[in-house]
C-alpha cells in the first residue's frame, strides 16, 4: 500500500524504509526514513473518525492561525502532497504524512511529577495560544465525545436493553454510578453557565500526546484529531484521570489505586502557568471537579459497555470492561475523599502563579 502513498508526496520508494512506530490504539502509525529525512505516516481510523477531511480542515485552520499570530510555536502540520492535498485516499483508507521532529520523544506512561507538569503546561499553552481562534470554524470530529449527559442516557438505556445477567450481577456498581449523580448535574449547569467558555480543546491529554526534547522539556502537543470546541474540564480532567494514579485503568487490584498529591500539584501548576489568566472565577472553582467529571464519565462508559456485551470497547477477557469500570469508580472515590485537600492546593497555586 505504501508505494502509491510515497509517490503522492514525491518520495522515492527505492530510497525509503517504512516501519511501524508508536503504540497508538486508534490510528496506525509508521516512521518513514528517506536518507536523512524522516517522517511520520498515519492512517486515520475512519471507523472512529467518519469524516477524516474535517480533521484535515481543522489542522489547516489552526496552522494558519498559529503561523500568523504565534509563528514561534512548534505546530506539527501534515505535509501537502505534490498536488496540494492534506490527505491521500487509497483503497486502504486515508493517510497523512508529517515531519518527524528530530530529537523529540514521547512517553507512554507518566513516570515523574515533572513530566506531568511539562505535559499540563503544553496542553494549557496550546489552548491559550488559540484563545483568539474563531471557535465556530472548528469542526466537531467526534460529536458528543465528552457529553456527560449523553453518556448517562446511554447508561440508562443499557439498564433497560442490556444483558439481563450482567445487569443483575452489577447492582452495587450501578448504584455507585447513580450515587455520583451530582457530577452530572454540575455538568448540565456548566453548559448553561456564562462563566464557562468553549475553547480550542485537545480532548485526549494522555502523556503520549506530548512531544518532549532530550532534556525532558515539553515541546508541543500532537495527535490533534480530537481537537474540537470544548470546556477546559475535558483537558485538565483527562490529565488527572490518567496521571494521578500510579496504575492504569486496566489494574484489577484496587488497593493500588491512589491519588498522588505531588502529581496533582504538578498538573495544576503546569496548566495554570499558562491558563490562569484565561480562566474565569467560576472555572477556577471547578478545577478538582474536572478530574471527577472525566473519571466519572469513563466509569459510566466502561460499565455501559459491559452491560451491552462489550460492543464498543471490546474485551480481552470475560468481565474486562467491568474491571475497568470498578477501577475508575475506585479512582473517583479516592479523588472525592481528597477533594478538600486538593481544593486547598488549588487556592494556594492560584495565589502563587
TORKOL-4160 file (C-alpha; in steps of 0.2 Angstrom, whole numbers, padded with zeros to 4 digits, m for minus):
353
<pt num="1" X="0000" Y="0000" Z="0000"/>
<pt num="2" X="0015" Y="0012" Z="0003"/>
<pt num="3" X="0021" Y="0015" Z="m0015"/>
<pt num="4" X="0006" Y="0025" Z="m0021"/>
<pt num="5" X="0007" Y="0035" Z="m0004"/>
<pt num="6" X="0025" Y="0039" Z="m0006"/>
<pt num="7" X="0023" Y="0043" Z="m0024"/>
<pt num="8" X="0009" Y="0056" Z="m0019"/>
<pt num="9" X="0022" Y="0065" Z="m0009"/>
<pt num="10" X="0036" Y="0064" Z="m0021"/>
<pt num="11" X="0046" Y="0052" Z="m0010"/>
<pt num="12" X="0057" Y="0039" Z="m0020"/>
<pt num="13" X="0051" Y="0022" Z="m0014"/>
<pt num="14" X="0068" Y="0013" Z="m0018"/>
<pt num="15" X="0076" Y="0026" Z="m0006"/>
<pt num="16" X="0064" Y="0025" Z="0009"/>
<pt num="17" X="0060" Y="0012" Z="0023"/>
<pt num="18" X="0044" Y="0011" Z="0032"/>
<pt num="19" X="0042" Y="0003" Z="0049"/>
<pt num="20" X="0028" Y="0003" Z="0062"/>
<pt num="21" X="0030" Y="0017" Z="0075"/>
<pt num="22" X="0022" Y="0020" Z="0092"/>
<pt num="23" X="0009" Y="0012" Z="0102"/>
<pt num="24" X="m0007" Y="0022" Z="0097"/>
<pt num="25" X="m0023" Y="0012" Z="0098"/>
<pt num="26" X="m0034" Y="0021" Z="0086"/>
<pt num="27" X="m0023" Y="0026" Z="0071"/>
<pt num="28" X="m0010" Y="0016" Z="0063"/>
<pt num="29" X="0007" Y="0024" Z="0063"/>
<pt num="30" X="0024" Y="0021" Z="0053"/>
<pt num="31" X="0040" Y="0030" Z="0053"/>
<pt num="32" X="0046" Y="0034" Z="0035"/>
<pt num="33" X="0065" Y="0036" Z="0033"/>
<pt num="34" X="0071" Y="0043" Z="0016"/>
<pt num="35" X="0090" Y="0045" Z="0018"/>
<pt num="36" X="0092" Y="0060" Z="0031"/>
<pt num="37" X="0074" Y="0064" Z="0030"/>
<pt num="38" X="0062" Y="0056" Z="0042"/>
<pt num="39" X="0043" Y="0057" Z="0043"/>
<pt num="40" X="0028" Y="0051" Z="0052"/>
<pt num="41" X="0014" Y="0042" Z="0041"/>
<pt num="42" X="m0003" Y="0039" Z="0049"/>
<pt num="43" X="m0018" Y="0030" Z="0043"/>
<pt num="44" X="m0034" Y="0038" Z="0050"/>
<pt num="45" X="m0046" Y="0026" Z="0058"/>
<pt num="46" X="m0061" Y="0031" Z="0048"/>
<pt num="47" X="m0072" Y="0018" Z="0058"/>
<pt num="48" X="m0069" Y="0031" Z="0073"/>
<pt num="49" X="m0067" Y="0047" Z="0063"/>
<pt num="50" X="m0081" Y="0045" Z="0050"/>
<pt num="51" X="m0076" Y="0061" Z="0041"/>
<pt num="52" X="m0057" Y="0062" Z="0040"/>
<pt num="53" X="m0057" Y="0078" Z="0029"/>
<pt num="54" X="m0064" Y="0088" Z="0044"/>
<pt num="55" X="m0048" Y="0084" Z="0054"/>
<pt num="56" X="m0038" Y="0090" Z="0039"/>
<pt num="57" X="m0048" Y="0106" Z="0038"/>
<pt num="58" X="m0046" Y="0109" Z="0057"/>
<pt num="59" X="m0027" Y="0107" Z="0056"/>
<pt num="60" X="m0026" Y="0118" Z="0041"/>
<pt num="61" X="m0036" Y="0132" Z="0050"/>
<pt num="62" X="m0026" Y="0130" Z="0067"/>
<pt num="63" X="m0009" Y="0130" Z="0057"/>
<pt num="64" X="m0014" Y="0146" Z="0048"/>
<pt num="65" X="m0019" Y="0155" Z="0064"/>
<pt num="66" X="m0004" Y="0150" Z="0073"/>
<pt num="67" X="0008" Y="0154" Z="0059"/>
<pt num="68" X="0000" Y="0172" Z="0059"/>
<pt num="69" X="m0001" Y="0175" Z="0077"/>
<pt num="70" X="0012" Y="0164" Z="0086"/>
<pt num="71" X="0024" Y="0159" Z="0072"/>
<pt num="72" X="0037" Y="0153" Z="0086"/>
<pt num="73" X="0025" Y="0139" Z="0091"/>
<pt num="74" X="0030" Y="0121" Z="0085"/>
<pt num="75" X="0015" Y="0115" Z="0076"/>
<pt num="76" X="0017" Y="0098" Z="0068"/>
<pt num="77" X="0007" Y="0101" Z="0052"/>
<pt num="78" X="0004" Y="0087" Z="0039"/>
<pt num="79" X="0014" Y="0089" Z="0023"/>
<pt num="80" X="0005" Y="0093" Z="0007"/>
<pt num="81" X="0005" Y="0081" Z="m0007"/>
<pt num="82" X="0013" Y="0086" Z="m0024"/>
<pt num="83" X="m0004" Y="0091" Z="m0030"/>
<pt num="84" X="m0008" Y="0101" Z="m0013"/>
<pt num="85" X="m0019" Y="0088" Z="m0004"/>
<pt num="86" X="m0019" Y="0086" Z="0015"/>
<pt num="87" X="m0024" Y="0068" Z="0014"/>
<pt num="88" X="m0021" Y="0054" Z="0002"/>
<pt num="89" X="m0036" Y="0042" Z="0000"/>
<pt num="90" X="m0032" Y="0024" Z="m0006"/>
<pt num="91" X="m0042" Y="0008" Z="m0006"/>
<pt num="92" X="m0033" Y="0005" Z="0011"/>
<pt num="93" X="m0040" Y="0021" Z="0019"/>
<pt num="94" X="m0035" Y="0039" Z="0022"/>
<pt num="95" X="m0016" Y="0043" Z="0025"/>
<pt num="96" X="m0007" Y="0059" Z="0030"/>
<pt num="97" X="0012" Y="0062" Z="0032"/>
<pt num="98" X="0020" Y="0074" Z="0044"/>
<pt num="99" X="0039" Y="0079" Z="0048"/>
<pt num="100" X="0047" Y="0069" Z="0061"/>
<pt num="101" X="0054" Y="0081" Z="0074"/>
<pt num="102" X="0072" Y="0076" Z="0076"/>
<pt num="103" X="0077" Y="0074" Z="0095"/>
<pt num="104" X="0059" Y="0073" Z="0101"/>
<pt num="105" X="0052" Y="0059" Z="0112"/>
<pt num="106" X="0036" Y="0053" Z="0119"/>
<pt num="107" X="0031" Y="0043" Z="0134"/>
<pt num="108" X="0018" Y="0030" Z="0136"/>
<pt num="109" X="0017" Y="0032" Z="0155"/>
<pt num="110" X="0019" Y="0047" Z="0167"/>
<pt num="111" X="0035" Y="0042" Z="0177"/>
<pt num="112" X="0039" Y="0058" Z="0186"/>
<pt num="113" X="0029" Y="0073" Z="0193"/>
<pt num="114" X="0039" Y="0084" Z="0181"/>
<pt num="115" X="0033" Y="0075" Z="0166"/>
<pt num="116" X="0015" Y="0079" Z="0172"/>
<pt num="117" X="0020" Y="0097" Z="0174"/>
<pt num="118" X="0028" Y="0098" Z="0157"/>
<pt num="119" X="0013" Y="0090" Z="0149"/>
<pt num="120" X="0000" Y="0100" Z="0158"/>
<pt num="121" X="0009" Y="0116" Z="0153"/>
<pt num="122" X="0010" Y="0111" Z="0135"/>
<pt num="123" X="m0009" Y="0107" Z="0134"/>
<pt num="124" X="m0013" Y="0124" Z="0143"/>
<pt num="125" X="m0001" Y="0133" Z="0131"/>
<pt num="126" X="m0010" Y="0125" Z="0116"/>
<pt num="127" X="m0027" Y="0132" Z="0122"/>
<pt num="128" X="m0020" Y="0149" Z="0127"/>
<pt num="129" X="m0012" Y="0152" Z="0111"/>
<pt num="130" X="m0028" Y="0148" Z="0102"/>
<pt num="131" X="m0039" Y="0159" Z="0113"/>
<pt num="132" X="m0042" Y="0171" Z="0099"/>
<pt num="133" X="m0046" Y="0157" Z="0086"/>
<pt num="134" X="m0064" Y="0159" Z="0079"/>
<pt num="135" X="m0071" Y="0143" Z="0088"/>
<pt num="136" X="m0086" Y="0142" Z="0075"/>
<pt num="137" X="m0073" Y="0137" Z="0062"/>
<pt num="138" X="m0068" Y="0122" Z="0071"/>
<pt num="139" X="m0077" Y="0106" Z="0066"/>
<pt num="140" X="m0083" Y="0093" Z="0078"/>
<pt num="141" X="m0073" Y="0077" Z="0073"/>
<pt num="142" X="m0082" Y="0067" Z="0086"/>
<pt num="143" X="m0098" Y="0074" Z="0090"/>
<pt num="144" X="m0103" Y="0072" Z="0109"/>
<pt num="145" X="m0087" Y="0065" Z="0113"/>
<pt num="146" X="m0087" Y="0072" Z="0131"/>
<pt num="147" X="m0105" Y="0075" Z="0133"/>
<pt num="148" X="m0108" Y="0068" Z="0150"/>
<pt num="149" X="m0127" Y="0070" Z="0148"/>
<pt num="150" X="m0127" Y="0058" Z="0133"/>
<pt num="151" X="m0116" Y="0045" Z="0141"/>
<pt num="152" X="m0128" Y="0045" Z="0156"/>
<pt num="153" X="m0143" Y="0042" Z="0145"/>
<pt num="154" X="m0133" Y="0028" Z="0136"/>
<pt num="155" X="m0130" Y="0020" Z="0153"/>
<pt num="156" X="m0149" Y="0021" Z="0157"/>
<pt num="157" X="m0153" Y="0014" Z="0141"/>
<pt num="158" X="m0141" Y="m0001" Z="0144"/>
<pt num="159" X="m0150" Y="m0004" Z="0160"/>
<pt num="160" X="m0166" Y="m0006" Z="0150"/>
<pt num="161" X="m0159" Y="m0015" Z="0135"/>
<pt num="162" X="m0143" Y="m0023" Z="0140"/>
<pt num="163" X="m0138" Y="m0041" Z="0146"/>
<pt num="164" X="m0150" Y="m0045" Z="0160"/>
<pt num="165" X="m0137" Y="m0057" Z="0168"/>
<pt num="166" X="m0124" Y="m0044" Z="0169"/>
<pt num="167" X="m0136" Y="m0031" Z="0175"/>
<pt num="168" X="m0142" Y="m0042" Z="0189"/>
<pt num="169" X="m0124" Y="m0045" Z="0194"/>
<pt num="170" X="m0118" Y="m0027" Z="0194"/>
<pt num="171" X="m0131" Y="m0019" Z="0206"/>
<pt num="172" X="m0118" Y="m0012" Z="0218"/>
<pt num="173" X="m0109" Y="m0003" Z="0203"/>
<pt num="174" X="m0125" Y="0003" Z="0195"/>
<pt num="175" X="m0129" Y="0011" Z="0212"/>
<pt num="176" X="m0112" Y="0018" Z="0214"/>
<pt num="177" X="m0114" Y="0027" Z="0197"/>
<pt num="178" X="m0130" Y="0034" Z="0202"/>
<pt num="179" X="m0123" Y="0040" Z="0219"/>
<pt num="180" X="m0112" Y="0052" Z="0210"/>
<pt num="181" X="m0126" Y="0060" Z="0200"/>
<pt num="182" X="m0121" Y="0077" Z="0207"/>
<pt num="183" X="m0107" Y="0076" Z="0194"/>
<pt num="184" X="m0119" Y="0075" Z="0180"/>
<pt num="185" X="m0130" Y="0089" Z="0187"/>
<pt num="186" X="m0115" Y="0101" Z="0189"/>
<pt num="187" X="m0110" Y="0097" Z="0171"/>
<pt num="188" X="m0128" Y="0102" Z="0165"/>
<pt num="189" X="m0126" Y="0118" Z="0175"/>
<pt num="190" X="m0109" Y="0121" Z="0167"/>
<pt num="191" X="m0117" Y="0120" Z="0149"/>
<pt num="192" X="m0129" Y="0134" Z="0154"/>
<pt num="193" X="m0116" Y="0145" Z="0164"/>
<pt num="194" X="m0110" Y="0161" Z="0156"/>
<pt num="195" X="m0093" Y="0159" Z="0166"/>
<pt num="196" X="m0088" Y="0143" Z="0156"/>
<pt num="197" X="m0081" Y="0146" Z="0139"/>
<pt num="198" X="m0080" Y="0135" Z="0124"/>
<pt num="199" X="m0061" Y="0134" Z="0119"/>
<pt num="200" X="m0050" Y="0125" Z="0107"/>
<pt num="201" X="m0048" Y="0109" Z="0117"/>
<pt num="202" X="m0037" Y="0094" Z="0113"/>
<pt num="203" X="m0049" Y="0081" Z="0122"/>
<pt num="204" X="m0036" Y="0067" Z="0123"/>
<pt num="205" X="m0022" Y="0073" Z="0135"/>
<pt num="206" X="m0013" Y="0057" Z="0139"/>
<pt num="207" X="0006" Y="0059" Z="0141"/>
<pt num="208" X="0009" Y="0051" Z="0124"/>
<pt num="209" X="0001" Y="0066" Z="0115"/>
<pt num="210" X="0016" Y="0077" Z="0121"/>
<pt num="211" X="0032" Y="0079" Z="0112"/>
<pt num="212" X="0047" Y="0081" Z="0124"/>
<pt num="213" X="0065" Y="0086" Z="0120"/>
<pt num="214" X="0081" Y="0077" Z="0125"/>
<pt num="215" X="0081" Y="0087" Z="0142"/>
<pt num="216" X="0064" Y="0082" Z="0146"/>
<pt num="217" X="0056" Y="0098" Z="0142"/>
<pt num="218" X="0039" Y="0099" Z="0133"/>
<pt num="219" X="0040" Y="0104" Z="0115"/>
<pt num="220" X="0022" Y="0104" Z="0109"/>
<pt num="221" X="0006" Y="0093" Z="0109"/>
<pt num="222" X="0002" Y="0081" Z="0095"/>
<pt num="223" X="m0011" Y="0069" Z="0088"/>
<pt num="224" X="m0024" Y="0083" Z="0085"/>
<pt num="225" X="m0038" Y="0073" Z="0078"/>
<pt num="226" X="m0049" Y="0076" Z="0093"/>
<pt num="227" X="m0046" Y="0095" Z="0094"/>
<pt num="228" X="m0064" Y="0102" Z="0095"/>
<pt num="229" X="m0073" Y="0116" Z="0104"/>
<pt num="230" X="m0074" Y="0111" Z="0122"/>
<pt num="231" X="m0073" Y="0115" Z="0140"/>
<pt num="232" X="m0057" Y="0116" Z="0150"/>
<pt num="233" X="m0063" Y="0102" Z="0161"/>
<pt num="234" X="m0060" Y="0090" Z="0147"/>
<pt num="235" X="m0042" Y="0093" Z="0145"/>
<pt num="236" X="m0037" Y="0096" Z="0163"/>
<pt num="237" X="m0049" Y="0082" Z="0169"/>
<pt num="238" X="m0041" Y="0069" Z="0157"/>
<pt num="239" X="m0024" Y="0073" Z="0164"/>
<pt num="240" X="m0030" Y="0070" Z="0181"/>
<pt num="241" X="m0038" Y="0053" Z="0176"/>
<pt num="242" X="m0023" Y="0047" Z="0168"/>
<pt num="243" X="m0008" Y="0054" Z="0178"/>
<pt num="244" X="m0014" Y="0054" Z="0196"/>
<pt num="245" X="m0014" Y="0036" Z="0199"/>
<pt num="246" X="0002" Y="0025" Z="0198"/>
<pt num="247" X="m0008" Y="0011" Z="0189"/>
<pt num="248" X="m0019" Y="0012" Z="0174"/>
<pt num="249" X="m0037" Y="0009" Z="0171"/>
<pt num="250" X="m0033" Y="m0010" Z="0167"/>
<pt num="251" X="m0027" Y="m0013" Z="0185"/>
<pt num="252" X="m0038" Y="m0026" Z="0195"/>
<pt num="253" X="m0030" Y="m0023" Z="0212"/>
<pt num="254" X="m0040" Y="m0008" Z="0218"/>
<pt num="255" X="m0028" Y="m0006" Z="0233"/>
<pt num="256" X="m0015" Y="0000" Z="0221"/>
<pt num="257" X="m0026" Y="0015" Z="0215"/>
<pt num="258" X="m0021" Y="0031" Z="0224"/>
<pt num="259" X="m0021" Y="0049" Z="0221"/>
<pt num="260" X="m0003" Y="0055" Z="0221"/>
<pt num="261" X="m0004" Y="0073" Z="0228"/>
<pt num="262" X="0013" Y="0078" Z="0220"/>
<pt num="263" X="0006" Y="0074" Z="0203"/>
<pt num="264" X="m0010" Y="0084" Z="0206"/>
<pt num="265" X="0001" Y="0098" Z="0211"/>
<pt num="266" X="0012" Y="0096" Z="0195"/>
<pt num="267" X="m0004" Y="0096" Z="0184"/>
<pt num="268" X="m0012" Y="0111" Z="0191"/>
<pt num="269" X="0004" Y="0121" Z="0192"/>
<pt num="270" X="0008" Y="0117" Z="0174"/>
<pt num="271" X="m0009" Y="0120" Z="0167"/>
<pt num="272" X="m0012" Y="0136" Z="0177"/>
<pt num="273" X="0005" Y="0143" Z="0172"/>
<pt num="274" X="m0002" Y="0145" Z="0155"/>
<pt num="275" X="m0021" Y="0146" Z="0158"/>
<pt num="276" X="m0023" Y="0156" Z="0175"/>
<pt num="277" X="m0027" Y="0172" Z="0166"/>
<pt num="278" X="m0039" Y="0164" Z="0154"/>
<pt num="279" X="m0050" Y="0155" Z="0166"/>
<pt num="280" X="m0065" Y="0164" Z="0174"/>
<pt num="281" X="m0068" Y="0164" Z="0193"/>
<pt num="282" X="m0081" Y="0150" Z="0190"/>
<pt num="283" X="m0069" Y="0139" Z="0180"/>
<pt num="284" X="m0056" Y="0141" Z="0194"/>
<pt num="285" X="m0068" Y="0134" Z="0206"/>
<pt num="286" X="m0071" Y="0119" Z="0196"/>
<pt num="287" X="m0053" Y="0113" Z="0194"/>
<pt num="288" X="m0054" Y="0097" Z="0205"/>
<pt num="289" X="m0072" Y="0094" Z="0198"/>
<pt num="290" X="m0063" Y="0092" Z="0181"/>
<pt num="291" X="m0055" Y="0076" Z="0187"/>
<pt num="292" X="m0071" Y="0070" Z="0194"/>
<pt num="293" X="m0080" Y="0074" Z="0178"/>
<pt num="294" X="m0068" Y="0064" Z="0167"/>
<pt num="295" X="m0066" Y="0049" Z="0178"/>
<pt num="296" X="m0085" Y="0048" Z="0181"/>
<pt num="297" X="m0088" Y="0048" Z="0163"/>
<pt num="298" X="m0076" Y="0035" Z="0159"/>
<pt num="299" X="m0083" Y="0024" Z="0173"/>
<pt num="300" X="m0100" Y="0026" Z="0165"/>
<pt num="301" X="m0094" Y="0022" Z="0148"/>
<pt num="302" X="m0085" Y="0006" Z="0154"/>
<pt num="303" X="m0100" Y="0000" Z="0164"/>
<pt num="304" X="m0112" Y="0004" Z="0150"/>
<pt num="305" X="m0101" Y="m0007" Z="0138"/>
<pt num="306" X="m0100" Y="m0021" Z="0150"/>
<pt num="307" X="m0119" Y="m0021" Z="0151"/>
<pt num="308" X="m0120" Y="m0020" Z="0132"/>
<pt num="309" X="m0109" Y="m0036" Z="0130"/>
<pt num="310" X="m0093" Y="m0026" Z="0126"/>
<pt num="311" X="m0099" Y="m0019" Z="0109"/>
<pt num="312" X="m0089" Y="m0003" Z="0109"/>
<pt num="313" X="m0073" Y="m0006" Z="0118"/>
<pt num="314" X="m0072" Y="m0025" Z="0115"/>
<pt num="315" X="m0065" Y="m0036" Z="0129"/>
<pt num="316" X="m0049" Y="m0046" Z="0131"/>
<pt num="317" X="m0056" Y="m0057" Z="0144"/>
<pt num="318" X="m0073" Y="m0060" Z="0152"/>
<pt num="319" X="m0078" Y="m0045" Z="0163"/>
<pt num="320" X="m0064" Y="m0034" Z="0156"/>
<pt num="321" X="m0075" Y="m0018" Z="0155"/>
<pt num="322" X="m0082" Y="m0022" Z="0172"/>
<pt num="323" X="m0064" Y="m0022" Z="0179"/>
<pt num="324" X="m0061" Y="m0005" Z="0170"/>
<pt num="325" X="m0077" Y="0002" Z="0177"/>
<pt num="326" X="m0073" Y="m0003" Z="0195"/>
<pt num="327" X="m0056" Y="0004" Z="0193"/>
<pt num="328" X="m0062" Y="0021" Z="0188"/>
<pt num="329" X="m0076" Y="0021" Z="0201"/>
<pt num="330" X="m0062" Y="0017" Z="0214"/>
<pt num="331" X="m0051" Y="0032" Z="0207"/>
<pt num="332" X="m0066" Y="0043" Z="0208"/>
<pt num="333" X="m0069" Y="0038" Z="0226"/>
<pt num="334" X="m0051" Y="0041" Z="0230"/>
<pt num="335" X="m0052" Y="0059" Z="0222"/>
<pt num="336" X="m0068" Y="0063" Z="0231"/>
<pt num="337" X="m0060" Y="0058" Z="0248"/>
<pt num="338" X="m0046" Y="0071" Z="0245"/>
<pt num="339" X="m0056" Y="0084" Z="0237"/>
<pt num="340" X="m0055" Y="0097" Z="0252"/>
<pt num="341" X="m0036" Y="0095" Z="0252"/>
<pt num="342" X="m0034" Y="0097" Z="0233"/>
<pt num="343" X="m0045" Y="0112" Z="0233"/>
<pt num="344" X="m0034" Y="0120" Z="0246"/>
<pt num="345" X="m0019" Y="0116" Z="0235"/>
<pt num="346" X="m0028" Y="0125" Z="0220"/>
<pt num="347" X="m0031" Y="0140" Z="0231"/>
<pt num="348" X="m0013" Y="0141" Z="0236"/>
<pt num="349" X="m0007" Y="0139" Z="0217"/>
<pt num="350" X="m0019" Y="0152" Z="0211"/>
<pt num="351" X="m0011" Y="0165" Z="0223"/>
<pt num="352" X="0007" Y="0160" Z="0219"/>
<pt num="353" X="0006" Y="0159" Z="0200"/>
